[in-house]
Amino acid sequence: MTQTVLVFNAGSSSLKFTLLDSASSMVLVEGIAERLETEQAVLHFKEANLKTTTALAESSHKAALAAILVSLSAYPAPVVIGHRVVHGGKRFSQATLINADVLKAIEDCIPLAPLHNPANLEGINAALSSYPAVPQVAVFDTAFHAKMPEYAYLYALPRHFERDYNIRKYGFHGTSHHYISRETARLTGNAISAQNLVIAHLGNGASVSAVSNGRSVDTSMGMTPSDGLVMGTRSGSLDPGILIHLMQEHGYSAEQLDILINKRSGLLGLSELTADMRELEEALTAGSAPATVAIEVFCYRLAQTIASMAIALPSLDVLVFTGGIGENSPLVRALTCRWLGLLNIKIDSDHNEGAARNEAAQIDAANSAVSVWVIPTNEELMIANEALALLANVGESQP
């Protein structure tokens, strides 16, 4: 009988699931509930060559999970379930078996990832209810960045803030950045230990990381996923004085500021149209000035961040675009790389436009000083491998 591993990957506006053969890593069934918390929420389900799309009557993560678990009830119970968890704080630096203590620690981190950790917990609790006898593993987004150097993760605040309040940079999308660092080495034929790269993971949430010798040495997201790049609904980096001004002069509460920077800013706030890059590109083509400005700000800030991450490396060998936007938007890649001429990063327009969906492609021009790639991420496979490895280690340690 085929043994399987089930992976849940809950994001701020989506919920991916994948059931894999534990021996071959072949995907048996997969899908995604996307555009959650909106009237356009849908569930895509793919099994072999059969694809179905169903509108979700309720758009919450909880309703999406219920629909997914019904769809999976026809399959044998997995040997292990891996869950992406966005924030592990200072406590978790590697994949961890889930128990009541771990659940409480994930809950304690909700203030640090208010859009994600609640969704992650819903996925875990739903899976525990449906598969109470199956070991479940938390794979933390923050873990890959846990060994960043002190000069990269400290904020210029009194030192006791880090000691007493755990205020420091943690970084996110670590599972994706970890996977891409390994996949880049495989595709380029470079040893991981000899590779210096900048990875741009671009989606509704977005981050850039500098990776050297297989380790994250800096990243754009900070204590929370709100820092860094312009995102779908998140502002990214802000002058902190803006928040003080809004509180003092316009009466904003802490709760209102949280909603502002996490749910009403970013591409949505800039364009006043949508948080979806696909829709913004359509609007740009139709001549929309607000869409044009939103995309320009997104790409300019992205290029700034790529350049700033490059200084963390002894050299910049490879720039990788990944994530939903990074993999599927030639426009974003082209506009971003136009700002990177100082680093002598140049892309071939034909290769950029011709990069096939779901396939890795090298898109740099012949005279580029840096190799530029589009590489599909596979967080689910990375989570599955870490969950299986932990399960094997636990089994080996049993008497």
C-alpha positions in Angstrom: 0.0 0.0 0.0 1.2 3.5 -0.9 2.3 5.5 2.2 1.6 9.2 2.0 2.6 12.5 3.6 0.1 15.4 3.7 1.2 19.0 3.7 -0.8 22.1 4.6 0.6 25.5 3.6 -1.7 28.3 4.9 -1.0 31.8 3.7 -2.7 35.1 4.4 -5.1 34.7 1.5 -4.6 31.1 0.4 -4.4 27.5 1.6 -2.4 25.0 -0.3 -2.5 21.3 0.3 -0.5 18.4 -1.2 -0.7 14.7 -0.7 2.6 13.0 -1.8 3.9 9.5 -2.0 6.3 9.3 0.9 8.8 7.1 -1.0 8.9 8.8 -4.4 7.7 12.3 -3.5 5.2 12.0 -6.4 2.2 14.3 -6.0 -1.0 12.2 -5.8 -3.4 15.0 -5.3 -3.0 18.8 -4.7 -4.9 22.0 -4.7 -5.3 25.5 -3.4 -8.1 27.5 -1.9 -7.3 31.0 -3.0 -8.7 34.6 -2.7 -9.9 33.7 0.8 -11.8 36.3 2.8 -13.2 37.7 -0.5 -16.4 37.0 -2.5 -14.2 35.3 -5.2 -12.9 32.5 -2.9 -12.5 29.3 -4.9 -11.0 25.8 -4.3 -8.9 24.3 -7.1 -8.4 20.5 -6.9 -6.1 18.5 -9.1 -5.8 14.7 -9.2 -3.8 13.2 -12.1 -5.1 15.0 -15.2 -8.4 15.9 -13.6 -8.8 19.5 -12.5 -11.9 21.0 -10.8 -12.7 24.4 -9.5 -15.4 25.0 -6.9 -16.6 28.3 -5.6 -16.6 28.4 -1.8 -19.8 29.4 -0.2 -17.9 30.6 2.8 -14.5 32.3 2.2 -12.8 31.7 5.6 -9.7 29.5 6.1 -11.8 27.3 8.3 -14.4 26.7 5.6 -11.7 26.0 3.0 -10.1 23.4 5.3 -13.4 21.7 5.8 -13.9 21.4 2.1 -10.3 20.1 1.6 -10.6 17.4 4.3 -13.9 16.2 2.7 -12.0 15.8 -0.6 -9.2 13.9 1.0 -11.4 11.5 3.0 -11.2 9.0 0.1 -7.5 8.5 0.6 -5.6 6.4 3.2 -4.5 8.4 6.3 -1.0 9.8 5.8 2.0 8.6 7.8 2.8 12.2 8.8 1.3 15.6 8.2 3.6 18.6 7.8 2.3 22.1 8.4 3.9 25.4 7.4 3.9 27.7 10.4 5.0 31.3 9.7 6.3 32.5 13.1 8.3 30.4 15.6 9.8 33.2 17.5 13.2 32.6 19.1 12.2 29.2 20.3 12.0 27.2 17.1 15.0 26.8 14.8 14.0 23.5 13.1 11.0 21.3 12.3 9.2 20.2 15.5 6.7 17.5 16.4 3.4 19.2 17.4 2.1 18.7 20.9 0.0 20.9 23.2 3.1 22.9 24.3 4.1 23.6 20.7 0.5 24.7 19.9 0.6 27.1 22.8 4.0 28.5 21.6 2.6 29.0 18.1 -0.4 30.8 19.6 1.9 33.0 21.6 3.5 34.2 18.4 0.2 35.4 16.9 1.0 39.1 17.7 4.1 38.7 15.6 2.3 37.2 12.6 -1.4 38.2 12.9 -2.4 37.3 9.3 -0.7 33.9 9.3 -0.3 32.1 12.6 -4.1 32.0 13.2 -4.6 30.3 9.8 -1.7 27.9 10.5 -3.3 26.9 13.8 -6.7 26.4 12.1 -5.0 24.0 9.7 -3.2 22.1 12.5 -6.4 21.8 14.7 -8.5 20.6 11.8 -5.9 18.0 10.8 -5.6 16.9 14.5 -9.3 16.4 14.6 -9.5 14.5 11.4 -6.2 12.5 11.9 -5.7 12.2 15.7 -3.4 9.2 15.4 -1.1 10.7 12.8 2.1 12.5 13.8 2.1 16.1 12.8 5.1 18.4 12.3 5.4 22.1 12.3 7.9 23.5 9.8 8.7 27.2 10.6 9.2 29.9 8.1 11.5 31.6 10.5 13.8 28.6 11.0 16.0 29.1 7.9 16.8 32.6 9.1 17.5 31.6 12.7 21.3 31.7 12.3 21.6 35.1 10.7 24.5 37.2 12.1 23.7 39.4 15.0 24.5 42.6 13.0 21.8 41.6 10.5 19.0 40.7 13.0 19.4 43.4 15.6 17.4 46.7 15.6 19.1 49.8 16.8 17.0 49.9 20.0 18.2 49.5 23.6 19.7 46.0 23.8 17.3 44.8 26.6 14.4 45.0 24.0 15.9 42.0 22.3 16.6 40.2 25.6 13.4 41.0 27.4 10.8 41.4 24.6 12.3 39.3 21.8 12.3 42.2 19.5 14.6 41.4 16.6 14.5 40.5 12.9 13.2 36.9 12.3 12.6 36.7 8.6 10.0 34.6 6.8 9.4 32.5 3.7 12.3 30.5 5.0 10.9 27.2 3.6 10.8 28.7 0.1 14.2 30.4 0.4 15.7 27.1 1.7 14.2 25.1 -1.2 15.3 27.6 -3.8 18.9 27.7 -2.5 19.1 24.0 -3.0 17.3 23.9 -6.3 19.5 26.7 -7.7 22.6 24.7 -6.8 21.2 21.7 -8.6 20.2 23.7 -11.7 23.5 25.6 -12.0 25.8 22.7 -11.0 27.3 24.8 -8.2 28.1 23.4 -4.8 25.8 24.9 -2.2 28.9 25.8 -0.2 30.2 27.9 -3.1 27.0 29.7 -4.0 26.1 33.3 -3.2 22.6 34.3 -4.3 19.8 36.7 -3.7 16.3 35.2 -3.8 13.2 37.3 -4.4 10.1 35.4 -3.3 7.2 37.5 -4.7 3.5 36.8 -4.0 0.8 38.4 -1.9 3.5 38.3 0.7 7.0 39.1 -0.5 10.5 38.9 0.7 14.1 39.0 -0.5 17.0 37.0 1.1 20.7 36.8 0.8 22.0 33.3 1.0 25.7 32.3 1.2 27.1 28.8 1.8 23.5 27.5 2.0 22.6 29.8 4.9 20.5 32.9 5.2 22.7 35.9 6.1 20.0 38.6 5.8 16.4 39.0 4.7 13.9 41.8 4.1 11.1 40.8 6.5 11.7 41.7 10.1 10.1 40.9 13.5 6.8 40.5 11.6 5.9 39.8 8.0 4.8 43.4 7.6 8.4 44.7 7.0 10.4 45.0 3.8 8.9 45.0 0.3 5.6 46.4 -0.9 3.1 43.5 -0.8 -0.5 42.7 -1.8 -2.1 44.5 1.2 1.0 45.1 3.4 2.9 48.4 3.3 6.3 47.0 3.8 9.0 49.2 5.4 7.6 52.6 6.7 9.1 55.6 8.5 7.9 54.8 12.1 7.2 58.5 12.6 4.2 58.0 10.2 2.5 55.7 12.7 3.2 58.1 15.6 1.8 61.0 13.4 -1.4 59.1 12.6 -1.9 58.3 16.3 -1.2 61.8 17.6 -2.8 63.9 14.8 -5.5 61.7 13.4 -6.5 59.6 16.4 -5.6 56.2 15.0 -5.6 53.3 17.5 -3.1 50.5 17.6 -5.8 48.2 16.1 -6.5 50.6 13.3 -2.8 50.9 12.5 -2.6 47.1 12.4 -5.4 46.9 9.9 -3.9 49.8 7.9 -0.4 48.4 7.4 -1.5 44.7 7.0 -4.8 44.8 5.1 -5.3 48.1 3.4 -1.9 49.1 2.1 0.6 47.7 -0.4 -0.6 47.3 -4.0 -4.2 47.6 -2.8 -3.6 50.9 -1.1 -1.5 52.3 -3.8 -3.8 51.4 -6.7 -7.1 51.7 -4.8 -8.1 48.9 -7.2 -6.8 45.5 -6.2 -4.1 43.6 -4.3 -3.8 41.1 -7.2 -0.8 41.7 -9.5 -2.5 39.9 -12.4 -5.4 42.3 -12.2 -3.1 45.3 -11.9 -1.2 44.3 -15.0 -4.5 44.0 -16.9 -5.4 47.5 -15.7 -2.0 48.9 -16.7 -2.5 47.5 -20.2 -5.8 49.3 -20.3 -4.1 52.6 -19.4 -4.8 52.8 -15.7 -2.6 55.4 -14.1 -3.1 54.1 -10.5 -2.2 50.6 -11.5 0.9 51.9 -13.3 2.1 53.7 -10.3 1.5 50.8 -7.9 3.5 48.5 -10.1 6.3 51.0 -10.5 6.5 51.5 -6.7 6.5 47.7 -6.2 9.4 47.1 -8.7 11.5 50.1 -7.5 11.3 49.0 -3.9 12.1 45.4 -4.9 15.2 46.5 -6.8 16.3 48.7 -3.9 16.0 45.6 -1.6 17.8 43.3 -4.0 20.7 45.7 -4.1 20.8 46.1 -0.3 20.8 42.3 0.1 23.8 42.0 -2.3 26.1 43.8 0.2 25.6 40.9 2.7 27.4 38.6 0.2 31.0 38.2 -0.7 29.9 38.2 -4.3 26.5 38.0 -6.1 26.5 35.0 -8.4 22.8 34.4 -8.9 19.5 36.4 -8.7 16.4 34.2 -8.5 12.8 35.2 -8.9 10.2 32.9 -7.4 6.7 32.9 -5.9 3.4 33.5 -7.7 4.5 37.0 -9.1 8.2 36.2 -9.4 7.5 33.1 -11.5 4.6 34.4 -13.6 5.2 38.1 -14.3 7.8 39.0 -17.0 6.8 42.6 -16.5 7.8 42.7 -12.9 11.1 41.0 -13.6 11.8 43.3 -16.5 10.9 46.5 -14.6 12.9 45.4 -11.5 16.0 44.5 -13.4 16.0 47.9 -15.2 16.8 49.5 -11.9 19.8 47.1 -11.3 22.1 48.4 -14.0 24.6 49.5 -11.3 25.1 45.8 -10.4 25.4 45.0 -14.1 22.3 42.8 -14.0 20.8 42.4 -17.4 18.1 40.1 -18.7 17.3 38.9 -22.2 13.8 40.1 -23.0 13.0 37.1 -25.2 14.1 34.6 -22.5 12.2 36.6 -19.9 9.0 36.6 -21.9 9.4 33.0 -23.0 9.9 31.6 -19.5 7.3 28.8 -19.3 4.9 28.5 -16.4 6.0 26.0 -13.7 9.5 25.5 -15.3 12.9 26.8 -14.4 14.4 29.2 -16.8 17.7 31.2 -17.1 16.8 34.7 -18.3 20.0 36.8 -18.0 21.6 38.4 -21.1 24.9 37.3 -22.4 26.7 40.3 -21.0 25.1 40.2 -17.5 27.5 40.0 -14.6 25.0 38.0 -12.6 23.1 34.9 -13.6 19.3 35.5 -13.4 16.9 32.7 -13.0 13.1 32.1 -12.7 12.7 29.0 -10.5 9.3 27.7 -9.3 9.3 27.2 -5.5 8.0 24.1 -3.9 7.4 24.7 -0.2 5.2 21.7 0.0 8.0 19.3 -1.0 10.4 21.0 1.4 7.9 20.7 4.2 7.2 17.0 3.3 10.9 16.2 3.3 11.5 17.9 6.7 8.4 16.2 8.2 9.6 12.7 7.0 13.1 13.3 8.1 12.0 14.3 11.6 9.7 11.3 11.7 12.6 9.0 10.8 14.8 10.6 13.4 12.2 10.1 16.1 11.7 6.5 15.0 15.5 5.8 15.2 15.7 7.3 18.7 13.0 4.9 20.0 14.3 1.9 22.0 
